[in-house]
């Protein structure tokens, strides 16, 4: 359910503002709303540090740089800024080399059909008035070439002849000319091997910091808290010598903050949020309902403060739909086993373990519907074995169609009735 909130103003002297915010942060109850845009060198510095460390964490999270290591064996990270910037520089160099590598592979692939040659010789001949050019000419049209040129076919690929054309004077050749490469094939392949070697060295260098991944995450969280503190102080409203902090508080924590204000001799004003306020949403649900949270995170959906929390009904109906769509007890059992295997292997590292219980719930719904219809692995085993499904009518297509229409109508009706109940005794309830 969505917890009702109160709007709170904490008033203090300007000189005590930072101390007040620090002590309020320890309570961890107030959702602060800045009264002005937080600005200052401290905030800019924190943003820069966070940007660097986030890049470092992102780099160490990439699969090509992952390396299993014992965190306890890692040496003390003396200067995390230096380490983070070194990682960013290494990754930048890695990206440049990888781009160059891709380009080099493409050039090698293009010129491999021509064999190896030294482009410097071609440049020397050009300086002596002998033009050597590279053309791709359809094989069928090779005999139609005019005079004034020497044409040598190097190779033929898919009906196109790779030709070396020697010209004593400028003659227009109506075919695709290829720009001569700056490096020979052998030299390009040498560069390719050298680039691969450098890339591997950079990978090894980055992997040396894999053990510090969790340490970087810890530092990032600490800086985020520090940034929140500085933004709260810099974002406070100011009236003469009085600074005030605006925030929102769960209704069941009003007493705690009131006692804090009395103890710290701060002014406090508590009121109901207005329609114009951007009230944060705090959801507290029983454990059996909270397992639907991963779905809302995936969809990036969070109900607004004045919106209905449909989590319980959403969970129940989504489970029903999953069971109807899979509709097989055998497949449901496989999903249970797969979820169990993943939980055993990765469960300790999972930040949100509710996803496993959600998958168990969905799998159970599929098993339950499969039992009702007597379907296991797509086979209606009850027919050959002489059994009957628990609810035979669920195998009737016309009934299922009618049942689905009923569910849709029930959804709409339930939503309107719920909204009408919330707006009573206002006449706007009649609209629903």
RAPENOR-V150508 format. One record per backbone hydrogen bond with DSSP energy under -1.0 kcal/mol. CO is the residue of the C=O (numbers start at 1). NH is the residue of the N-H. Records with the same first field share a line. If there is no record, write none. Layout:
# RAPENOR-V150508
CO=NH, NH
This chain:
# RAPENOR-V150508
1=284
4=251
6=249
7=271
8=247
9=269
10=245
11=267
12=243
13=16
14=17
16=20
17=21
18=22
19=23
20=24
21=25
22=26
24=28
31=248
40=44
41=45
42=46
43=47
44=48
45=49
46=50
47=51
48=52
49=53
50=54
51=55
52=56
53=57
54=58
55=59
56=60
57=61
59=62
62=65
70=73
71=74
76=78
79=83
80=84
81=85
82=86
83=87
84=88
85=89
86=90
87=91
88=92
89=93
90=94
91=95
92=96
93=97
94=98
95=99
96=100
97=101
98=102
99=103
100=104
101=105
102=106
103=107
104=108
105=109
106=110
107=111
108=112
111=114
118=121
119=123
120=124
121=125
122=126
123=127
125=130
126=129
131=167
133=165
134=178
135=163
137=161
138=141
139=142
142=145
150=166
152=164
155=162
157=160
159=139
160=157
161=137
162=154, 155
163=135
164=152
165=133
166=150
167=131
173=175
176=136
184=188
185=189
186=190
187=191
188=192
189=193
190=194
191=195
192=196
193=197
194=198
195=199
196=200
197=201
198=202
199=203
200=204
201=205
202=206
203=207
206=209
207=210
209=212
210=213
212=216
213=217
214=218
215=219
216=220
217=221
218=222
219=223
220=224
221=225
222=226
223=227
224=228
225=229
226=230
227=231
228=232
229=233
230=234
231=235
233=236
235=35
237=244
239=242
241=14
242=239
243=12
244=237
245=10
246=33
247=8
248=31
249=6
250=253
253=257
254=258
255=259
256=260
257=261
258=262
259=263
260=264
261=266
267=11
269=9
271=7
277=279
282=3
286=289, 290
289=292
290=293
292=295, 296
293=297
294=298
295=299
296=301
304=307
310=314
311=315
312=316
313=317
314=318
315=319
316=320
317=321
318=322
319=323
320=324
321=325
322=326
323=327
328=332
329=333
330=334
331=335
332=336
333=337
334=338
335=339
336=340
337=341
338=342
339=343
340=344
341=345
342=346
343=347
346=349, 350
353=356
354=358
355=359
356=360
357=361
358=362
359=363
360=364
361=365
362=366
363=367
364=368
365=369
366=370
367=371
368=372
369=373
370=374, 375
372=391
375=329
376=379
379=376, 381
380=383
381=385
382=387
391=394
392=395
393=396
396=400
397=401
398=402
399=403
400=404
401=405
402=406
403=407
404=408
405=409
406=410
407=411
408=412
409=413
410=414
411=415
412=416
413=417
414=418
415=419
416=420
417=421
418=422
419=423
420=424
423=426
426=429
427=430
428=431
